[in-house]
């Protein structure tokens, strides 16, 4: 009888071990599929690739650190779709990712004109959609429950651009009277322009040019001629990378005289812009969410790692994409499930204040009732050469200015 009991105990122990091993293997093999709709071809392909690289780096880190502990170590699996910067393509890819790929979460799409209709698809299916950077205000003004944006919306960007102009005039005793607006004619540019016009009227500036243009333009010299004839003090622009390069080089070629050029991230923040524009970009001011000299724990190390892997610095948009992966990880950990409603509830209660993903300049990611990150904030940088070649230098707010640097204003 004792031998039978011992044999039974051994058999049960082996069965338990086999079961535990099977559970462990099952957990290790589990993945959470994340659908990523970004422009990998077309006019925004450069920033799309930057965002893809940042996502990949974050996911590699998350998976190497054990994945999602509350899901038994499940790994994040990225599924990419190319929007080509086309709204209809983004909508179609969202349908495919949800219905065919069976993703648990969507993220993207960089272009506001693509993100806006694509989030409606996610809302219809009840799939959480994390928006890293698309800035059009209306994205979080649709009354949706499944949309969560990390970046500052465009009305905050324009608000801070005008606050910056006011501070520069006071600091350098230089008056700005006439302003020219030049912007790509999609939702992103149109959204900025609407806010610019409102703020300019409130501040008493004279708008001497209001000029939208298609990003696919190969000749922007007629636009530059209008800028020159406008005799503007300040030129404000919203551009993708290709048209940002073309405009900047053509402005220099036509020797347009301006006190300042103030741009809006996007193409002007893309590494390809500075490489192609070179000295023509010197003294330009650009508003972004992040810069490499930001004083935040882990930021320098993350940027060095990214540069070693991909050959360029992180941009503000790429940082948003990087942070988005850690926001998703945090939500999945707290949800302990891949069910859409549980992930949505976890995202809604996000209050991420620390960890390897929090390399942004602000202190937390937490969403208001519209899905907008309440804490998102911005910085102004200036492109200049202070002895080591052209670089982007944080200049505003003044308490965030790189130590020892004095902005060049007005432009020589």
C-alpha positions as CSV (number, residue, x, y, z in Angstrom):
1,X,0.0,0.0,0.0
2,X,2.9,2.4,0.9
3,X,4.5,1.6,-2.5
4,X,1.2,2.4,-4.3
5,X,0.8,5.7,-2.3
6,X,4.4,6.7,-3.1
7,X,3.9,5.8,-6.8
8,X,0.6,7.8,-6.8
9,X,2.4,10.8,-5.2
10,X,5.2,10.7,-7.8
11,X,2.7,10.4,-10.6
12,X,0.7,13.4,-9.3
13,X,3.9,15.4,-8.9
14,X,4.9,14.7,-12.5
15,X,1.4,15.6,-13.7
16,X,1.6,18.9,-11.8
17,X,5.0,19.7,-13.2
18,X,3.9,18.9,-16.7
19,X,0.8,21.1,-16.3
20,X,2.9,24.0,-14.8
21,X,5.4,23.7,-17.7
22,X,2.6,23.7,-20.2
23,X,1.1,26.8,-18.6
24,X,4.5,28.5,-18.5
25,X,5.2,27.7,-22.1
26,X,1.7,28.9,-23.1
27,X,2.3,32.2,-21.3
28,X,5.7,32.6,-22.8
29,X,4.2,32.1,-26.3
30,X,1.3,34.5,-25.8
31,X,1.4,37.8,-27.6
32,X,-0.6,41.0,-27.6
33,X,-1.0,42.3,-31.2
34,X,-0.8,46.0,-31.6
35,X,-1.9,47.6,-35.0
36,X,0.3,50.5,-36.1
37,X,-1.0,52.7,-39.0
38,X,1.7,55.1,-40.1
39,X,3.0,56.6,-43.3
40,X,5.8,54.4,-44.6
41,X,5.6,55.8,-48.1
42,X,4.5,59.1,-49.6
43,X,5.2,62.7,-48.4
44,X,5.4,61.8,-44.7
45,X,7.4,58.6,-45.0
46,X,10.5,59.9,-43.2
47,X,8.6,60.8,-40.0
48,X,6.7,57.5,-40.3
49,X,9.9,55.6,-40.3
50,X,11.2,57.5,-37.4
51,X,8.1,56.6,-35.4
52,X,8.4,53.0,-36.4
53,X,12.0,52.9,-35.2
54,X,11.0,54.4,-31.9
55,X,8.2,51.9,-31.4
56,X,10.5,49.0,-32.2
57,X,13.1,50.2,-29.7
58,X,10.5,50.5,-27.0
59,X,9.0,47.1,-27.7
60,X,12.4,45.4,-27.8
61,X,13.0,46.9,-24.3
62,X,9.6,45.9,-23.0
63,X,9.8,42.3,-24.3
64,X,13.4,41.9,-23.1
65,X,12.3,43.0,-19.6
66,X,9.8,40.2,-19.4
67,X,6.8,41.4,-21.4
68,X,3.5,41.9,-19.7
69,X,3.8,40.3,-16.3
70,X,0.1,40.3,-15.5
71,X,-0.5,38.3,-18.7
72,X,2.1,35.7,-17.9
73,X,5.0,37.4,-19.7
74,X,3.1,38.0,-22.9
75,X,5.1,39.8,-25.5
76,X,4.1,42.8,-27.6
77,X,3.8,42.0,-31.3
78,X,3.7,44.9,-33.7
79,X,1.6,44.7,-36.9
80,X,2.3,47.6,-39.3
81,X,0.2,49.1,-42.0
82,X,1.2,51.9,-44.5
83,X,-1.3,54.7,-44.6
84,X,0.6,56.5,-47.4
85,X,-0.7,59.7,-45.7
86,X,-4.1,58.9,-47.3
87,X,-7.2,59.0,-45.1
88,X,-9.0,56.3,-47.1
89,X,-6.0,54.0,-46.9
90,X,-5.8,54.5,-43.1
91,X,-9.5,53.7,-42.7
92,X,-9.1,50.5,-44.9
93,X,-6.1,49.4,-42.9
94,X,-7.8,49.9,-39.6
95,X,-10.7,47.6,-40.8
96,X,-8.1,45.0,-41.9
97,X,-6.1,45.2,-38.7
98,X,-9.2,44.8,-36.5
99,X,-11.0,42.1,-38.6
100,X,-8.2,40.1,-40.1
101,X,-5.2,40.6,-37.9
102,X,-7.3,40.7,-34.7
103,X,-5.3,43.4,-33.0
104,X,-6.1,44.3,-29.4
105,X,-5.0,47.9,-29.7
106,X,-4.5,50.4,-32.5
107,X,-2.0,53.3,-32.6
108,X,-1.0,55.9,-35.3
109,X,-1.4,57.6,-37.7
110,X,0.9,60.7,-37.5
111,X,-1.1,62.6,-40.2
112,X,-4.1,64.2,-38.5
113,X,-6.1,63.9,-41.7
114,X,-5.6,60.1,-41.5
115,X,-6.0,59.8,-37.7
116,X,-9.3,61.6,-37.6
117,X,-11.4,59.2,-39.7
118,X,-9.4,56.2,-38.6
119,X,-10.2,56.7,-34.9
120,X,-13.9,56.5,-35.9
121,X,-13.3,53.0,-37.2
122,X,-11.7,52.0,-33.8
123,X,-14.6,53.6,-31.9
124,X,-17.2,51.7,-34.0
125,X,-15.5,48.4,-33.1
126,X,-14.7,49.4,-29.5
127,X,-10.9,49.0,-30.0
128,X,-8.7,51.3,-28.0
129,X,-6.7,53.7,-30.1
130,X,-3.6,55.4,-28.7
131,X,-2.6,58.5,-30.7
132,X,1.0,59.4,-30.1
133,X,1.3,62.7,-32.0
134,X,-1.5,63.7,-34.4
135,X,-2.4,67.2,-33.2
136,X,-5.7,68.3,-34.7
137,X,-7.9,69.4,-31.9
138,X,-11.0,67.6,-33.4
139,X,-9.4,64.2,-32.9
140,X,-10.3,64.3,-29.2
141,X,-13.5,66.3,-29.7
142,X,-15.6,63.6,-31.2
143,X,-17.0,62.3,-28.0
144,X,-15.2,59.0,-28.4
145,X,-14.5,56.7,-25.4
146,X,-11.6,54.7,-27.0
147,X,-9.3,57.4,-28.2
148,X,-6.3,58.6,-26.1
149,X,-3.8,61.2,-27.3
150,X,-0.4,61.6,-25.7
151,X,0.8,64.8,-27.6
152,X,-0.3,68.3,-27.0
153,X,-3.1,69.3,-29.4
154,X,-2.6,72.0,-32.0
155,X,-4.3,74.8,-30.1
156,X,-1.7,74.3,-27.4
157,X,1.1,74.4,-30.0
158,X,-0.1,77.7,-31.5
159,X,-0.8,79.1,-28.1
160,X,2.8,78.6,-27.1
161,X,4.1,79.9,-30.4
162,X,2.4,83.2,-29.8
163,X,3.5,83.2,-26.1
164,X,7.1,82.7,-27.4
165,X,6.8,85.6,-29.8
166,X,5.6,87.9,-27.0
167,X,8.5,86.8,-24.8
168,X,11.1,87.3,-27.5
169,X,9.9,90.8,-28.2
170,X,10.2,91.7,-24.6
171,X,13.6,90.0,-24.1
172,X,15.2,91.6,-27.2
173,X,13.2,94.8,-27.4
174,X,12.2,94.0,-31.0
175,X,8.7,94.7,-32.2
176,X,6.7,92.3,-34.4
177,X,4.0,93.8,-36.5
178,X,3.4,91.7,-39.7
179,X,3.0,88.0,-39.8
180,X,2.8,85.5,-42.8
181,X,1.2,82.1,-42.5
182,X,2.3,79.3,-44.9
183,X,1.1,75.7,-44.3
184,X,0.4,72.4,-45.9
185,X,-3.3,72.2,-46.8
186,X,-4.3,69.0,-44.9
187,X,-6.1,68.9,-41.5
188,X,-2.8,69.5,-39.7
189,X,-1.9,72.7,-41.5
190,X,-5.5,73.9,-41.6
191,X,-5.9,73.4,-37.9
192,X,-2.8,75.4,-37.1
193,X,-3.8,78.2,-39.4
194,X,-7.3,78.5,-37.9
195,X,-5.7,79.0,-34.4
196,X,-3.0,81.3,-35.8
197,X,-5.6,83.7,-37.3
198,X,-7.5,83.8,-34.0
199,X,-4.5,84.5,-31.9
200,X,-3.0,87.0,-34.3
201,X,-6.2,89.0,-34.2
202,X,-6.3,88.9,-30.4
203,X,-2.6,90.1,-30.2
204,X,-3.1,92.9,-32.8
205,X,-0.7,91.5,-35.4
206,X,-1.3,92.3,-39.1
207,X,-1.7,89.1,-41.2
208,X,0.0,89.9,-44.5
209,X,-0.1,86.4,-46.0
210,X,-2.3,83.4,-45.5
211,X,-1.2,80.7,-47.9
212,X,-2.0,77.0,-47.9
213,X,-0.2,74.6,-50.4
214,X,-0.3,70.9,-51.3
215,X,2.6,68.9,-49.7
216,X,3.0,67.2,-53.1
217,X,4.2,70.4,-54.7
218,X,7.6,70.2,-56.5
219,X,7.9,73.9,-57.0
220,X,7.2,76.3,-54.2
221,X,8.9,79.3,-55.6
222,X,5.5,81.1,-56.3
223,X,4.8,80.8,-52.5
224,X,8.2,82.1,-51.6
225,X,7.8,85.1,-53.9
226,X,4.5,85.9,-52.1
227,X,6.4,85.7,-48.7
228,X,9.0,88.1,-50.0
229,X,6.4,90.6,-51.3
230,X,4.5,90.4,-48.0
231,X,7.4,92.1,-46.2
232,X,6.4,90.0,-43.1
233,X,8.4,90.3,-39.9
234,X,7.8,86.7,-38.9
235,X,7.0,83.7,-41.1
236,X,5.1,80.8,-39.5
237,X,5.0,77.4,-41.2
238,X,3.6,73.9,-41.0
239,X,5.3,71.5,-43.4
240,X,6.1,67.9,-44.0
241,X,9.8,67.0,-44.5
242,X,10.1,67.3,-48.3
243,X,8.2,70.6,-48.5
244,X,10.0,72.0,-45.4
245,X,13.3,71.4,-47.2
246,X,12.1,72.9,-50.4
247,X,10.6,76.0,-48.8
248,X,13.7,76.7,-46.6
249,X,16.1,76.4,-49.5
250,X,14.0,78.5,-51.8
251,X,13.6,81.2,-49.1
252,X,17.4,81.4,-48.9
253,X,17.8,81.4,-52.7
254,X,15.4,84.3,-53.0
255,X,17.1,86.1,-50.1
256,X,13.8,86.7,-48.2
257,X,14.4,89.1,-45.2
258,X,12.6,88.1,-42.0
259,X,13.1,88.8,-38.3
260,X,12.2,85.2,-37.5
261,X,10.9,81.9,-39.0
262,X,8.8,79.9,-36.5
263,X,7.9,76.4,-37.5
264,X,5.7,73.6,-36.0
265,X,7.6,70.4,-35.6
266,X,6.7,67.8,-38.2
267,X,9.0,68.1,-41.3
268,X,11.1,70.8,-39.7
269,X,11.9,68.5,-36.8
270,X,12.7,65.5,-39.0
271,X,16.5,64.7,-39.2
272,X,16.3,64.7,-43.0
273,X,15.4,68.4,-42.9
274,X,18.6,69.6,-41.2
275,X,20.7,67.4,-43.4
276,X,19.2,68.7,-46.6
277,X,18.7,72.4,-45.6
278,X,22.0,72.8,-43.8
279,X,23.0,76.4,-43.2
280,X,19.8,77.6,-44.8
281,X,18.0,76.5,-41.6
282,X,20.3,78.4,-39.3
283,X,18.4,80.6,-36.7
284,X,15.1,79.0,-37.4
285,X,12.8,78.5,-34.4
286,X,10.8,75.2,-34.1
287,X,8.2,74.2,-31.5
288,X,8.4,70.6,-30.4
289,X,7.5,68.4,-27.4
290,X,11.0,67.2,-26.8
291,X,14.6,67.9,-27.7
292,X,17.8,65.9,-27.0
293,X,19.1,68.4,-24.4
294,X,15.9,68.2,-22.3
295,X,16.7,67.8,-18.6
296,X,14.9,64.5,-17.9
297,X,16.2,61.3,-16.4
298,X,17.0,58.7,-19.1
299,X,16.5,61.0,-22.0
300,X,20.2,61.2,-22.9
301,X,20.6,57.5,-22.7
302,X,17.5,56.7,-24.8
303,X,18.7,59.2,-27.4
304,X,22.2,57.7,-27.6
305,X,20.7,54.2,-27.9
306,X,18.4,55.3,-30.7
307,X,21.2,57.1,-32.5
308,X,23.4,54.1,-32.3
309,X,20.7,51.9,-33.7
310,X,19.2,54.1,-36.4
311,X,21.8,56.8,-37.1
312,X,19.8,59.9,-36.0
313,X,18.6,61.6,-32.9
314,X,15.1,61.1,-31.5
315,X,12.6,63.7,-32.6
316,X,9.7,64.9,-30.6
317,X,7.3,62.8,-32.7
318,X,9.5,59.7,-32.3
319,X,9.6,60.2,-28.6
320,X,5.8,60.3,-28.5
321,X,5.7,57.0,-30.3
322,X,8.3,55.6,-27.9
323,X,6.3,56.8,-24.9
324,X,3.1,55.4,-26.4
325,X,4.4,51.9,-26.2
326,X,5.1,52.3,-22.5
327,X,1.6,53.8,-22.0
328,X,0.2,50.7,-23.6
329,X,2.4,48.4,-21.5
330,X,1.3,50.2,-18.4
331,X,-2.4,49.8,-19.3
332,X,-2.0,46.2,-20.2
333,X,-0.3,45.4,-16.9
334,X,-3.2,47.1,-15.0
335,X,-5.9,45.5,-17.2
336,X,-4.5,42.0,-16.9
337,X,-6.5,41.2,-20.0
338,X,-6.6,41.7,-23.8
339,X,-10.3,42.4,-23.7
340,X,-10.9,45.7,-25.3
341,X,-13.2,47.1,-22.6
342,X,-10.7,46.3,-19.9
343,X,-7.8,47.9,-21.8
344,X,-9.9,51.0,-22.5
345,X,-10.7,51.3,-18.8
346,X,-7.1,50.9,-17.9
347,X,-6.0,53.6,-20.4
348,X,-8.7,56.0,-19.1
349,X,-7.2,55.7,-15.6
350,X,-3.6,56.1,-16.7
351,X,-1.3,58.1,-14.4
352,X,2.2,57.3,-15.7
353,X,4.8,59.4,-13.9
354,X,8.0,57.2,-14.0
355,X,9.7,54.4,-15.6
356,X,12.0,54.0,-18.7
357,X,9.4,55.4,-21.1
358,X,9.0,58.7,-19.3
359,X,11.7,60.7,-21.1
360,X,9.4,63.5,-22.1
361,X,9.7,67.0,-20.7
362,X,6.5,67.0,-18.8
363,X,5.9,65.0,-15.6
364,X,3.0,62.6,-16.3
365,X,0.7,61.0,-18.8
366,X,-2.9,61.2,-17.6
367,X,-6.0,61.5,-19.8
368,X,-8.9,63.9,-19.3
369,X,-12.5,62.9,-20.2
370,X,-11.9,63.6,-23.9
371,X,-8.9,61.3,-24.0
372,X,-6.3,64.2,-24.2
373,X,-3.2,63.9,-22.1
374,X,-3.6,66.8,-19.6
375,X,0.1,67.2,-18.9
376,X,1.5,67.4,-22.5
377,X,3.7,70.5,-22.9
378,X,6.0,72.0,-25.5
379,X,9.4,73.6,-25.9
380,X,10.9,76.0,-28.5
381,X,14.3,75.2,-30.1
382,X,16.6,77.2,-32.3
383,X,18.8,75.8,-35.0
384,X,22.3,77.2,-34.7
385,X,26.0,76.4,-34.9
386,X,27.8,77.2,-31.6
387,X,31.0,75.5,-32.5
388,X,30.1,71.9,-33.2
389,X,28.0,72.2,-36.4
390,X,24.3,72.9,-36.7
391,X,22.2,71.6,-33.8
392,X,18.8,72.2,-32.2
393,X,19.1,74.1,-28.9
394,X,16.3,74.5,-26.4
395,X,15.5,78.2,-25.8
396,X,12.0,78.5,-24.4
397,X,10.4,78.5,-21.9
398,X,13.3,80.5,-20.5
399,X,13.7,78.3,-17.4
400,X,14.3,75.3,-19.8
401,X,16.8,77.2,-22.0
402,X,20.1,75.5,-22.4
403,X,22.6,77.0,-19.9
404,X,24.8,79.6,-21.4
405,X,22.9,80.0,-24.7
406,X,21.4,83.3,-25.9
407,X,18.9,83.0,-28.7
408,X,19.6,84.9,-32.0
409,X,16.7,87.3,-32.5
410,X,16.0,89.0,-34.8
411,X,17.5,86.9,-37.6
412,X,20.7,88.5,-39.0
